[in-house]
Amino acid sequence: MLRRVRAQLRQAVDQMAKRPELCCGAILLTCALILPLTLTCSRVKSVVASPRAPLRFFPAEAPLADLFLGQLEEADRLLEEADVSLVFYYAPWCAHCLAARQHVQQVALFNINMPLRLSECRKQKSFFQYPVIHLFYRRVGPIEYRGPVRAEYLESFIQRVSAPLTYLPSVRALHTFLTQHQQAVVGYFQFNSSPQPAGYIIFLLSALHALRRDQQGEVRFAVVTNQAVAGGVSLREDESVYLHRRLNSSLVFPRTQRNFTVQAVCDWVFENRESVIHWIQPTGAKSYSLEAELQKGPALLTFLPHNPLAANQLLTQVTDVALQYHSCSGSQEDSVSVPRCCRSLLDPLAGPSVCELCVSHCWALELYLQRVSLSSCRSVQSSYGVFGRWSVCCRSVPRPPPDSITGLQCRSNKTLRFYLLDTQLHWTLAQRLGASTDQSLPFITIINLRDETHYVLNHTDTLADFIQNFSVSYSPLHRHLVGHKPQQPSQSLIQEVTSDSFLHTVMDSQRDVLLLYYSVWCGFCSALNHVFLQLARLLQGNSALTVARLNVGRNDLPWEFMVDHVPSVLFFPRHRKQMSVKFPENTPMTVPNLLRFVLQHTESGGGAEPRSLLEAELQVLQRQVFSLHRARERLSQQLSVLWRENRRLTLHTHTLQTQNAELQEQSLQLETLYREKTRQLSDTVHRLQELADASEELLKENSLLRVLLTVLRERDGRDTERQEEEGQEAADGQEGKREAS
């Protein structure tokens, strides 16, 4: 192996020695690969930015503990001290957290809130979005809150966590609790033997555990300690749980069949509860949660301003109507009804799925029991459960008045589902469905997704009549068409059609209409805009033809005028609107094809109409050709003028270039002369400087000579005076000698 490698290396070296350019190319390529890699690796450290210093998310004066440094130990200590705690996990850069900050501050005035920062929490918590709100009830939790992050909703949820159980001291309080809440669960516990029985702790934890699955509080838990009060719901044994149901028979938790645990109690409650009306919270105008509910069947959506902390009279009215609609058994019986009977029993012939048999007479149950060879008292349970396996129900269905909605669910093939939405949270969706501009008024609509229809309740009608009219075979309700009204009319060649102007514009019997169905999200529709604009400009002079377009994403039409896909083009001929023609899908949408399509289907109505249309188009084309000829002549004249001007400018440019050359030559000469004069001036300055220096030296010497001359003069004057004195003295001496002699 080594010999083979050595031989290959030696062969490669020989080849590179024979072709040195190959060797140089390989070396350059290696350097070109290593250099970017080295530069990239050397810049890795400088690309990573240092994290910013953590800042306080809530104001310092806010009544909450803002642990913006991520102090998890401090959070655990606060959780141990408080009975009810709310933990708000946030990220400073999250827009949802910034929007929820004000609401959390409002709730913090009444509750303990502990916001934690992102840094250390993300290492221990698996959070994929923010904010995350957890509640703890005496270290029981976390109970995650998934509702709207608004102050009133948070306060309502905190109140349910703070008081998960409602104490019922009297029979009157028990009846009020059962009638006020849609779904009620009552537990009977005796506190004589123990201050907190084990069953009561399980029931309390079941109520807290149910809050994780029931954010709106549709299921409420209550506790009874008095045996007389518990007798009001037929509870006689200690640690019994009663599930109240308004439509079917109420249930008691089967202690003999299920273990009395937290999970078992919650599962039993949510499996057997009655949900006649639901709260839904879609995340936006388009939501998968709303679509999943609408796929189940016709839905009645009620948009109402809701405050979970206050009573809502409209909510009570809608709930009562929903209960009447689902009350199939009824309390009133006519003369043709028979005594009611409803039993649950095991069916050995049924499969593993739920089998429910409902008949109108009890003798049908006897026939069924004879068929399966069972007696009427064998394997019969005390209560009837729809979700139980292999159940058979026999009941009588009374006949209510035709104009009543009591039990209408069992008498109609259009079963409605009732849903509630908050107007303040989902007003955009309400407006899209046809709501008015006043948010204080409720908005009720019925949506049938299968038939692609929805109806809107007028303020003059009642909700019961609205439901009754929808449920009949031939509904008198009119489909609501949602249309977008333009803010201001546009002066365009293509006329914009809406739901309101469709019949007036498209169905005009005096005009042919070419209509384009488009949508904003359709990219191919945007690509066809210039084609229709050219066609509209071409047919602009024709007063008998209208080129229009319709946004199907924002405007509804009757079914006979809708299309299955966009873009689509339909031609509505005048006097024959029922004979509309669709542009072929396999033909390219070009201006010639569209024009040929219009002319072809205009000819089918007679000879005068196409001839007039062709004459009008020919006249338009002739006017355009004549205009083009005149424009061509004007353009030729302008070109000749421009040519002469260009010639003159060329000559002027040549002259300017010559003058520029002369000026450049003169500039060079002046520059040479300037340099020479500058040199001479420099020499002159140098000489003047030398003369100045010499003059300064001469001045210094002259001053010295003056001083010396002055000194010499003074010395000569003193010598002269001394000589005169000596001569005077000599003369005086001689005079004295003469006198003496």
C-alpha positions in Angstrom: 0.0 0.0 0.0 2.8 2.4 0.9 4.7 1.6 -2.3 1.6 2.3 -4.3 1.2 5.7 -2.6 4.8 6.5 -3.0 4.6 5.6 -6.7 1.6 7.8 -7.2 3.2 10.7 -5.4 6.4 10.3 -7.5 4.3 10.2 -10.7 2.5 13.4 -9.6 5.8 15.1 -8.9 7.1 14.1 -12.3 4.0 15.4 -14.0 4.2 18.7 -12.2 7.9 19.0 -13.0 7.1 18.5 -16.7 4.3 21.1 -16.5 5.3 23.8 -14.1 2.2 25.9 -14.9 0.0 23.1 -13.5 2.1 23.2 -10.3 1.7 27.0 -10.0 -2.1 26.7 -10.6 -2.5 24.1 -7.9 -0.5 26.3 -5.5 -2.6 29.4 -6.3 -5.9 27.4 -6.0 -4.8 26.1 -2.6 -3.9 29.6 -1.4 -7.2 31.0 -2.7 -9.1 28.3 -0.7 -7.0 28.8 2.5 -7.1 32.6 2.5 -11.0 33.0 2.7 -11.2 30.2 5.3 -8.6 32.0 7.4 -10.3 35.3 7.1 -13.7 33.8 8.0 -12.3 32.0 11.0 -10.5 35.1 12.2 -13.7 37.1 12.0 -15.9 34.7 14.0 -15.1 36.2 17.3 -15.8 39.8 16.2 -19.3 38.8 14.7 -20.8 37.7 18.0 -22.0 40.7 19.9 -22.0 40.8 23.7 -25.4 40.6 25.3 -27.1 43.7 26.5 -27.4 44.4 30.2 -30.8 43.4 31.5 -33.2 46.2 32.3 -36.3 46.5 34.4 -39.4 45.6 32.3 -42.0 47.0 34.8 -41.8 50.3 36.5 -40.2 50.4 39.9 -43.4 51.7 41.5 -45.5 48.9 40.1 -46.8 46.6 42.9 -45.1 43.5 41.7 -41.7 41.8 42.0 -39.9 42.3 38.7 -37.1 39.7 38.7 -35.6 40.9 35.5 -32.3 39.3 36.3 -33.9 35.8 36.3 -33.6 35.1 40.0 -35.3 31.7 40.1 -34.4 31.2 43.8 -36.1 34.4 44.7 -39.1 33.3 42.7 -39.3 30.0 44.5 -39.2 31.8 47.8 -42.1 34.1 46.8 -44.1 31.1 45.7 -43.7 29.5 49.1 -44.9 32.6 50.9 -48.0 33.4 48.8 -51.3 31.4 48.7 -52.0 32.4 45.1 -49.2 33.4 42.8 -49.1 34.5 39.2 -45.8 34.1 37.3 -45.5 36.1 34.1 -42.7 34.9 31.9 -41.8 37.5 29.3 -39.2 38.6 26.8 -38.3 42.3 26.6 -38.2 42.2 22.8 -41.6 40.5 22.5 -44.4 42.8 21.2 -47.1 40.7 22.9 -45.4 41.1 26.2 -45.2 44.8 25.7 -48.9 44.9 24.9 -49.7 42.8 28.0 -47.6 44.8 30.4 -50.3 47.4 31.2 -52.9 44.7 31.9 -50.5 42.7 34.2 -49.9 45.9 36.1 -53.6 46.5 36.6 -54.1 42.9 37.9 -51.0 43.3 40.1 -53.0 45.8 42.3 -55.0 42.8 43.7 -52.7 39.8 43.2 -49.1 38.7 43.6 -47.3 38.8 40.2 -43.7 37.6 39.7 -42.4 38.4 36.2 -39.3 36.5 35.4 -36.7 37.4 32.7 -35.9 35.2 29.7 -32.2 34.4 30.4 -32.1 31.7 33.0 -35.7 30.6 32.5 -35.2 29.5 29.0 -32.5 27.1 30.1 -34.8 25.3 32.4 -38.2 25.9 30.7 -39.2 24.8 27.2 -40.9 28.0 26.1 -41.6 28.5 22.4 -43.6 31.7 22.6 -44.1 34.6 25.0 -45.8 35.7 27.2 -46.4 32.6 29.3 -48.6 33.0 32.4 -48.6 30.4 35.2 -50.7 30.4 38.3 -50.0 28.5 41.6 -52.5 27.7 44.3 -50.5 26.9 47.4 -47.7 25.3 45.5 -50.2 23.4 43.3 -49.4 24.1 39.7 -48.4 25.4 37.3 -51.9 26.2 35.9 -51.2 27.8 32.5 -53.4 30.6 31.4 -54.1 30.5 27.7 -56.9 33.1 27.4 -56.7 36.7 26.3 -54.1 38.7 28.1 -56.5 41.4 29.3 -57.0 42.7 32.8 -60.6 41.6 33.2 -59.9 38.1 31.9 -56.8 37.6 34.0 -58.7 38.9 37.1 -61.6 36.4 36.4 -59.2 33.5 36.0 -57.3 34.5 39.2 -60.6 34.5 41.1 -61.4 31.0 39.9 -57.9 29.8 40.9 -58.2 31.6 44.3 -61.6 30.0 45.0 -61.8 26.8 42.9 -64.7 25.5 45.1 -67.9 27.3 46.0 -69.4 26.5 49.4 -73.1 25.9 49.4 -74.6 26.3 52.9 -78.3 26.0 52.0 -80.7 24.4 49.5 -81.4 27.8 48.0 -77.7 28.4 47.3 -77.5 25.0 45.8 -80.4 25.7 43.4 -79.0 29.1 42.5 -75.6 27.5 41.7 -77.1 24.9 39.5 -79.2 27.3 37.5 -76.6 30.1 37.1 -73.8 27.9 35.6 -73.9 26.0 32.4 -72.2 23.0 33.9 -72.1 22.4 37.7 -70.3 19.7 39.7 -71.2 19.3 43.4 -69.2 17.3 45.9 -70.6 16.1 49.3 -68.1 15.7 52.1 -68.5 15.3 55.8 -65.9 17.2 57.9 -66.8 15.5 61.2 -64.1 12.8 61.2 -61.2 14.9 59.8 -60.6 18.6 59.3 -59.8 18.0 55.6 -60.9 14.5 54.4 -58.8 12.8 51.7 -61.7 12.9 49.3 -62.1 16.6 49.7 -58.4 17.2 48.8 -58.9 15.1 45.7 -62.0 17.0 44.8 -60.1 20.4 45.3 -57.2 19.2 43.1 -59.7 18.1 40.5 -61.2 21.6 40.4 -57.7 23.1 39.9 -56.8 20.5 37.3 -60.1 21.3 35.4 -59.0 24.9 35.0 -56.2 23.8 32.7 -58.7 22.4 30.3 -61.5 25.0 30.9 -60.1 28.5 30.5 -63.6 30.1 30.3 -64.9 28.5 33.5 -67.8 26.7 31.9 -67.5 23.9 34.5 -67.8 25.1 38.1 -67.2 23.0 41.2 -69.0 23.4 44.5 -68.9 21.6 47.9 -71.7 20.7 50.3 -71.1 19.7 53.9 -74.7 19.5 55.1 -76.5 16.2 54.5 -79.9 18.0 54.2 -78.5 20.2 51.4 -76.9 17.2 49.7 -80.3 15.5 49.6 -81.4 18.2 47.2 -79.3 16.5 44.5 -79.8 12.9 45.9 -76.4 12.7 47.5 -76.5 10.5 50.6 -73.1 8.9 50.8 -70.0 10.7 52.0 -67.4 11.7 49.3 -69.9 11.6 46.5 -69.6 13.8 43.3 -72.7 14.9 41.4 -72.7 16.1 37.8 -75.7 18.3 37.0 -77.0 18.1 33.5 -80.1 20.0 32.2 -80.8 18.1 29.0 -80.1 14.5 30.1 -80.3 12.8 33.4 -77.7 13.9 35.9 -74.9 11.5 37.0 -73.1 10.5 40.1 -69.4 9.5 40.0 -69.2 5.7 39.9 -66.9 4.9 42.8 -67.3 1.2 42.1 -66.2 1.4 38.5 -63.5 4.1 38.6 -60.8 5.0 41.1 -61.4 8.2 42.9 -58.4 10.2 41.7 -57.9 13.6 40.3 -57.4 12.5 36.7 -60.4 10.1 36.9 -62.7 12.8 38.2 -61.7 15.3 35.6 -62.0 12.8 32.8 -65.4 11.8 34.0 -66.7 15.4 34.2 -65.4 16.4 30.7 -66.6 13.1 29.1 -70.2 13.5 30.4 -70.7 17.3 30.5 -73.2 19.1 28.3 -71.9 21.9 26.1 -74.8 23.8 24.6 -72.9 26.9 24.0 -69.1 27.4 23.6 -66.7 30.2 24.0 -64.1 30.3 21.2 -61.1 32.6 20.9 -59.7 32.6 17.4 -56.2 34.2 17.1 -57.2 36.5 14.3 -59.5 37.0 11.3 -58.3 33.7 9.9 -57.9 30.9 12.5 -57.7 27.2 12.4 -59.7 26.9 15.7 -62.6 28.7 14.1 -62.4 26.7 10.9 -62.3 23.4 12.9 -65.6 24.4 14.6 -67.3 25.6 11.4 -66.4 22.3 9.7 -68.7 20.4 12.2 -71.9 22.0 10.8 -74.0 25.1 10.9 -72.9 27.5 13.6 -74.6 30.4 15.3 -71.9 33.0 16.2 -72.8 35.6 18.8 -70.5 38.6 19.1 -71.2 40.6 22.3 -69.3 42.9 24.5 -68.2 40.7 27.4 -66.8 41.5 30.8 -66.1 38.3 32.7 -66.2 40.2 36.0 -69.8 41.4 35.6 -73.1 39.8 34.7 -74.3 40.0 31.2 -78.0 39.9 30.5 -77.6 39.2 26.8 -75.4 36.2 27.6 -78.1 34.8 29.8 -80.7 35.2 27.1 -78.6 33.5 24.5 -77.9 30.6 26.9 -81.7 30.2 27.6 -82.4 30.1 23.9 -79.7 27.5 23.4 -81.1 25.4 26.3 -84.6 25.5 24.7 -83.1 24.5 21.3 -81.4 21.5 22.8 -84.2 20.4 25.1 -85.4 17.5 23.1 -87.3 15.7 26.0 -89.3 18.9 26.9 -91.4 19.4 29.9 -94.7 19.9 28.1 -96.4 16.9 26.6 -99.3 16.9 24.3 -102.1 14.4 24.0 -100.3 12.0 21.6 -97.1 11.6 23.7 -96.5 8.6 25.9 -94.7 8.4 29.2 -91.0 9.0 28.8 -88.5 6.3 29.4 -84.7 6.3 29.0 -82.5 3.4 30.1 -78.9 2.4 29.6 -77.9 -1.2 29.2 -75.1 -3.3 27.8 -75.6 -4.4 24.2 -73.8 -7.6 23.4 -74.5 -7.3 19.6 -72.9 -3.9 19.2 -69.4 -3.4 18.2 -66.6 -1.6 20.0 -68.0 1.8 19.0 -70.7 3.7 20.7 -74.2 2.6 19.6 -77.1 4.8 20.6 -80.7 3.8 19.8 -83.4 6.4 20.5 -87.1 5.6 19.8 -90.3 7.4 20.4 -92.2 4.6 22.2 -91.1 2.4 25.0 -92.6 -0.7 23.4 -89.7 -0.5 20.8 -87.3 -1.1 23.7 -89.2 -4.3 24.6 -88.9 -5.5 20.9 -85.2 -4.7 21.0 -84.8 -6.6 24.2 -86.6 -9.6 22.8 -84.4 -9.5 19.7 -81.2 -9.6 21.9 -82.8 -12.1 24.3 -82.5 -9.9 27.4 -85.1 -8.8 29.9 -85.9 -5.2 30.6 -84.4 -5.3 34.1 -81.2 -7.1 33.2 -77.9 -5.1 32.9 -79.9 -1.8 33.2 -77.9 1.1 34.7 -79.4 3.8 36.9 -78.4 6.6 34.6 -78.1 7.0 30.9 -74.8 8.1 29.4 -74.3 8.9 25.7 -70.6 8.3 25.9 -70.9 4.9 27.5 -70.1 1.9 25.3 -73.0 -0.2 24.0 -75.9 2.0 25.3 -79.5 1.9 24.3 -81.9 4.7 25.0 -85.7 4.7 24.8 -87.5 7.9 25.3 -90.7 9.7 24.1 -90.3 12.8 22.1 -93.2 15.2 22.7 -94.4 17.4 19.9 -94.0 21.1 20.7 -95.8 23.8 18.9 -94.6 24.4 15.3 -93.5 27.9 16.0 -91.4 27.0 19.1 -87.7 26.3 19.2 -88.0 23.9 22.2 -86.4 20.7 21.1 -85.8 22.0 17.6 -82.4 20.2 17.5 -84.2 16.8 17.3 -86.8 18.0 14.8 -84.5 19.6 12.2 -81.8 18.3 9.9 -79.9 21.6 10.3 -78.4 21.2 13.8 -77.0 24.4 15.1 -74.0 24.8 17.3 -73.9 27.9 19.5 -70.7 29.9 19.9 -69.8 33.1 21.8 -67.1 35.6 20.9 -66.0 38.8 22.6 -66.7 41.8 20.4 -63.6 43.7 21.8 -61.3 40.9 20.8 -62.8 39.8 17.5 -64.4 42.9 16.0 -62.4 42.5 12.8 -64.0 39.1 12.2 -67.5 40.6 13.0 -67.0 43.4 10.5 -65.9 40.8 7.9 -69.1 39.0 8.4 -71.3 42.1 8.0 -71.4 43.8 11.5 -72.2 47.5 11.8 -69.8 50.1 13.0 -71.3 50.2 16.5 -69.3 47.8 18.8 -71.8 48.3 21.7 -74.5 46.4 19.8 -74.5 42.6 19.7 -74.0 40.9 16.4 -75.5 37.4 15.7 -74.9 35.4 12.5 -75.4 31.9 11.3 -72.7 30.4 9.1 -73.2 27.2 7.1 -69.8 26.4 5.7 -71.0 23.4 3.7 -73.5 25.6 1.7 -71.2 28.6 1.7 -73.8 30.8 3.2 -74.3 33.0 6.2 -77.2 34.9 7.6 -77.3 38.0 9.8 -79.9 38.7 12.5 -81.7 41.9 12.0 -82.4 44.1 15.1 -86.1 43.9 14.4 -86.3 40.1 14.7 -85.9 37.9 17.7 -83.2 35.2 18.1 -85.9 32.5 18.4 -87.5 33.5 15.1 -84.1 33.7 13.5 -83.3 30.1 14.4 -86.8 28.9 13.5 -86.5 30.5 10.0 -83.2 28.9 9.4 -84.3 25.4 10.5 -87.3 25.1 8.2 -87.0 23.3 4.9 -87.5 26.4 2.7 -85.8 29.1 4.7 -87.2 32.6 4.2 -83.8 34.0 5.2 -81.8 35.8 2.6 -78.1 35.1 2.2 -76.0 38.0 3.5 -73.6 39.3 0.9 -70.5 40.9 2.3 -69.3 43.7 0.1 -66.5 46.2 0.2 -67.5 49.8 -0.4 -64.7 51.9 -2.0 -63.9 55.0 -0.1 -64.0 57.2 -3.2 -64.9 56.5 -6.8 -61.8 56.1 -9.0 -61.6 57.7 -12.5 -60.3 54.5 -14.2 -61.0 52.9 -17.5 -61.8 49.6 -15.6 -64.9 50.0 -13.5 -64.7 48.5 -10.0 -67.8 46.3 -9.1 -68.9 45.5 -5.6 -71.7 43.4 -4.1 -74.0 46.5 -4.0 -73.3 47.7 -7.5 -73.2 44.3 -9.2 -76.8 44.2 -10.3 -76.9 47.8 -11.3 -73.6 47.6 -13.4 -73.3 44.0 -14.7 -77.0 43.3 -15.2 -77.7 46.5 -17.2 -79.7 45.4 -20.2 -78.4 48.3 -22.3 -74.7 47.5 -22.1 -72.4 44.6 -22.7 -70.2 43.8 -19.7 -66.8 42.1 -19.7 -66.2 41.2 -16.0 -62.8 40.0 -14.5 -63.0 38.0 -11.3 -59.8 38.6 -9.3 -58.3 38.7 -5.8 -55.6 40.6 -4.0 -53.7 37.4 -3.1 -53.7 36.1 -6.7 -50.4 36.9 -8.4 -51.6 36.0 -11.9 -54.5 38.4 -11.5 -51.9 41.2 -10.9 -50.1 40.2 -14.0 -53.3 40.5 -16.1 -54.0 44.1 -15.0 -52.0 45.7 -17.9 -53.8 43.4 -20.4 -57.3 44.5 -19.2 -56.1 48.1 -19.1 -55.0 47.9 -22.7 -58.3 46.3 -23.7 -60.2 49.0 -21.8 -58.2 51.7 -23.5 -58.8 50.1 -26.9 -62.6 49.9 -26.2 -62.8 53.3 -24.5 -64.8 54.9 -27.3 -67.5 52.2 -27.3 -70.5 53.4 -25.2 -72.2 50.0 -25.3 -69.5 48.0 -23.6 -68.2 48.1 -20.0 -65.0 46.6 -18.9 -65.2 45.9 -15.1 -63.6 43.8 -12.5 -64.7 42.2 -9.1 -62.6 41.4 -6.0 -64.1 38.1 -5.0 -62.0 38.1 -1.8 -63.9 41.1 -0.4 -67.3 40.9 -2.2 -69.9 38.1 -2.2 -72.3 37.4 -5.0 -75.2 35.1 -5.6 -74.2 31.5 -6.4 -75.2 31.7 -10.1 -72.7 34.5 -10.6 -69.7 33.1 -8.7 -66.7 31.3 -10.3 -64.7 28.3 -9.1 -61.2 29.9 -9.5 -59.5 33.2 -10.2 -58.7 34.8 -12.5 -61.8 34.2 -14.6 -63.4 36.4 -17.3 -67.2 36.4 -18.0 -69.0 38.2 -20.8 -72.6 39.4 -20.1 -74.2 40.4 -23.4 -76.9 43.0 -23.3 -80.6 41.9 -23.6 -79.3 38.4 -23.0 -77.7 38.4 -19.5 -78.8 34.8 -18.8 -76.5 33.7 -21.7 -73.2 34.8 -20.1 -70.1 33.1 -21.6 -66.9 32.3 -19.8 -63.5 32.9 -21.5 -61.9 29.6 -22.4 -59.3 28.5 -19.8 -57.0 26.9 -22.3 -56.7 30.2 -24.3 -54.0 32.7 -23.3 -55.4 36.0 -21.9 -54.0 38.5 -24.4 -55.5 41.6 -25.8 -56.2 40.0 -29.3 -57.8 36.9 -27.7 -60.0 39.0 -25.4 -61.1 41.3 -28.2 -61.8 38.3 -30.5 -63.8 36.7 -27.6 -65.9 39.9 -27.2 -66.6 40.3 -30.9 -67.4 36.6 -31.3 -70.0 36.5 -28.6 -71.4 39.9 -29.6 -72.2 38.5 -33.1 -74.4 35.8 -31.7 -77.1 38.3 -30.9 -77.8 39.6 -34.5 -76.2 41.5 -37.4 -76.7 45.1 -36.3 -75.0 44.8 -33.0 -71.7 43.4 -34.2 -71.7 45.7 -37.2 -72.2 48.7 -35.0 -69.5 47.5 -32.6 -67.1 46.8 -35.5 -67.8 50.2 -37.0 -67.3 51.9 -33.7 -64.0 50.0 -33.2 -63.0 50.8 -36.9 -63.8 54.5 -36.3 -61.8 54.4 -33.1 -58.9 52.8 -34.9 -59.1 55.3 -37.8 -59.0 58.2 -35.4 -56.1 56.6 -33.7 -54.3 56.1 -37.0 -55.0 59.7 -38.1 -53.7 60.9 -34.7 -50.6 58.8 -35.2 -50.0 60.3 -38.7 -50.4 63.8 -37.3 -48.1 62.9 -34.5 -45.7 61.5 -37.0 -45.6 64.7 -39.0 -45.2 66.8 -35.9 -42.5 64.4 -34.8 -40.7 64.8 -38.3 -40.9 68.5 -38.0 -39.5 68.4 -34.5 -36.8 66.0 -35.7 -35.8 68.4 -38.5 -35.6 71.3 -36.1 -33.7 69.2 -33.7 -31.3 68.1 -36.5 -30.6 71.7 -37.4 -30.2 72.6 -33.8 -27.9 69.6 -33.4 -25.8 70.8 -36.4 -25.6 74.3 -35.0 -24.6 72.9 -31.7 -22.0 70.7 -33.3 -20.4 73.7 -35.1 -20.6 75.7 -31.9 -19.0 72.8 -30.0 -16.2 72.6 -32.6 -15.6 76.3 -32.2 -15.6 76.0 -28.4 -13.2 73.1 -28.6 -10.8 75.2 -30.7 -11.1 78.1 -28.3 -10.7 75.7 -25.5 -7.4 74.4 -27.0 -6.1 77.9 -27.4 -7.1 78.8 -23.9 -5.4 75.6 -22.7 -2.2 76.6 -24.6 -2.4 80.1 -23.2 -3.0 78.6 -19.8 0.2 76.6 -20.1 2.1 79.7 -21.2 0.7 81.7 -18.3 1.5 78.9 -16.0 5.1 78.8 -17.2 5.3 82.6 -16.9 3.8 82.4 -13.5 6.4 79.8 -12.4 9.3 82.1 -13.9 7.9 85.2 -12.2 7.5 83.2 -9.0 11.1 82.1 -9.2 12.3 85.7 -9.9 10.2 87.0 -7.0 11.7 84.4 -4.8 15.2 85.5 -5.8 14.3 89.1 -5.2 12.9 88.3 -1.8 16.0 86.4 -1.0 18.2 89.4 -2.0 16.1 91.8 -0.2 16.4 89.7 2.9 20.2 89.7 2.5 20.1 93.5 2.1 17.9 93.8 5.2 20.3 91.6 7.1 23.3 93.7 5.9 21.4 97.0 6.7 20.7 95.7 10.2 24.4 94.9 10.7 25.4 98.4 9.3 23.0 100.0 11.7 24.5 98.1 14.6 28.0 99.2 13.5 26.9 102.8 13.0 25.5 102.8 16.5 28.7 101.4 17.9 30.7 104.0 16.0 28.5 106.8 17.3 29.1 105.5 20.8 32.8 105.3 20.3 32.8 108.8 18.6 31.0 110.2 21.6 33.4 108.6 24.0 36.3 109.9 22.0 34.8 113.4 21.9 34.3 113.3 25.6 37.9 112.1 26.2 39.2 114.8 23.8 37.2 117.5 25.7 38.6 116.4 29.1 42.1 116.3 27.7 41.7 119.8 26.3 40.3 121.1 29.6 43.2 119.5 31.5 45.7 121.0 29.1 44.1 124.4 29.4 44.1 124.1 33.2 47.8 123.1 33.1 48.6 125.9 30.8 46.7 128.3 33.0 48.5 127.1 36.0 51.8 127.4 34.2 50.9 130.9 33.2 49.9 131.7 36.7 53.2 130.3 38.0 55.1 132.3 35.5 53.1 135.4 36.5 53.9 134.8 40.1 57.5 134.3 39.3 57.5 137.6 37.5 55.9 139.3 40.3 58.3 137.8 42.8 61.2 138.8 40.7 
